[in-house]
Amino acid sequence: MSVVLIVLTLFTACGNNHSKKAKTVQEVSTNESKGEMVSFSYSEVTGIGKDSIYNRRDPSDIIKVGNKYYVWYTRMDKPIRSGYWGTIWYAISEDEGHTWQEQGMALGLGAEGDFDNHSVFTPNILAYNGKYYLYYTGVQPTPGNLEKKFEGNSTTDFTGIGVAVADSPDGPFKRVSNKPVIAHSEVSSDFDSYRVDDASLLVKDGKIWLYYKGRCIEHGTKGARHTQMGVAMSENPEGPFKKYDHPLIEKGHEVLIWNQNGGVASLASLSKSIHWAKDGLNFSPIAEELTTIPMAPGLYRPHLENGNIGNSIPGWGICMRQSNGEAHLFRFEINNMSHK
């Protein structure tokens, strides 16, 4: 049985010597059979929020370096709001994500002919052994298009996940290869035979675990609603990565994972549920029928900062909102109560 309570509150937050009022929407969903409670609340941010010039979307997970929080995201000129026409930018915050200052482009387009020559988008980050690894999705112009344009079709516009590395979170980030570290499957019936996208990282059992979403080419134009989550593993952040042999969670259009209770939790957006796996592979739902889940969320995940030592349940992150041709970033808070 699931009970949902929606609460509207107004609050005043202070930062950088000015006050701001924001509307917070909170949802509490209690799954009595699983003994779980999940709540979300939302507020506007400054610096990377609503903007008259740019659209921003698909934020990374967030890390803290010194006294600064870092987030990476896809940015496009308005009125474009699709990440398939974007580049990757980043911003910093010193007040836990309420106020941000955009710093510049973190990663531009790949060279002509490379898999990421048309767009780079949906970034994520991993700090590992003193270096910073920026994972991202790339796409090239549609093969055979005489004007070298991207069509956004469901037959030949394959995506891949690449990685760039830097000695500082401020860059410069340099691609480790002009080829993806994870490419789509060549087997048409596989869940990831058309799209691989949305990297989310974890260091587990001495390996880099890269969770991602896949879309099957056999689903054609309806593929997005059948997106599933998979994982690939490597002993090196630069790869090579070996895919696990089958998908882990169905109906998970965006990938968000975190450490919880000695295992791995994941928010599945299409089914509006949270799943958990002790081994990071065999997931079962622990909270279902959620309604106001964050869109394309990235979490502040301390265990991404210095070798995966954190194991706390996440507290806040950055997600996106989009409507009427606009996409902008938003702050959310999450509380996960452990099993009874």
HUKA-V642935 format. One record per run of one state. SS is the DSSP state (hx for helix, st for strand, lp for the rest). FROM is the first residue (numbers start at 1). TO is the last residue. If there is no record, write none. Layout:
BEGIN
ss=SS from=FROM to=TO
ss=SS from=FROM to=TO
END
This chain:
BEGIN
ss=lp from=1 to=1
ss=st from=2 to=15
ss=lp from=16 to=17
ss=st from=18 to=31
ss=lp from=32 to=35
ss=st from=36 to=44
ss=lp from=45 to=45
ss=st from=46 to=46
ss=lp from=47 to=53
ss=st from=54 to=57
ss=lp from=58 to=61
ss=st from=62 to=65
ss=lp from=66 to=67
ss=st from=68 to=77
ss=lp from=78 to=82
ss=hx from=83 to=85
ss=lp from=86 to=86
ss=st from=87 to=93
ss=lp from=94 to=98
ss=st from=99 to=99
ss=lp from=100 to=100
ss=st from=101 to=107
ss=lp from=108 to=118
ss=st from=119 to=128
ss=lp from=129 to=130
ss=st from=131 to=139
ss=lp from=140 to=159
ss=st from=160 to=166
ss=lp from=167 to=173
ss=st from=174 to=175
ss=lp from=176 to=181
ss=st from=182 to=182
ss=lp from=183 to=194
ss=st from=195 to=204
ss=lp from=205 to=206
ss=st from=207 to=215
ss=lp from=216 to=216
ss=hx from=217 to=226
ss=lp from=227 to=227
ss=st from=228 to=234
ss=lp from=235 to=241
ss=st from=242 to=243
ss=lp from=244 to=248
ss=st from=249 to=250
ss=lp from=251 to=256
ss=st from=257 to=260
ss=lp from=261 to=262
ss=st from=263 to=268
ss=lp from=269 to=272
ss=st from=273 to=277
ss=lp from=278 to=283
ss=st from=284 to=287
ss=lp from=288 to=294
ss=st from=295 to=300
ss=lp from=301 to=301
ss=hx from=302 to=304
ss=lp from=305 to=315
ss=st from=316 to=323
ss=lp from=324 to=325
ss=st from=326 to=336
ss=lp from=337 to=340
END
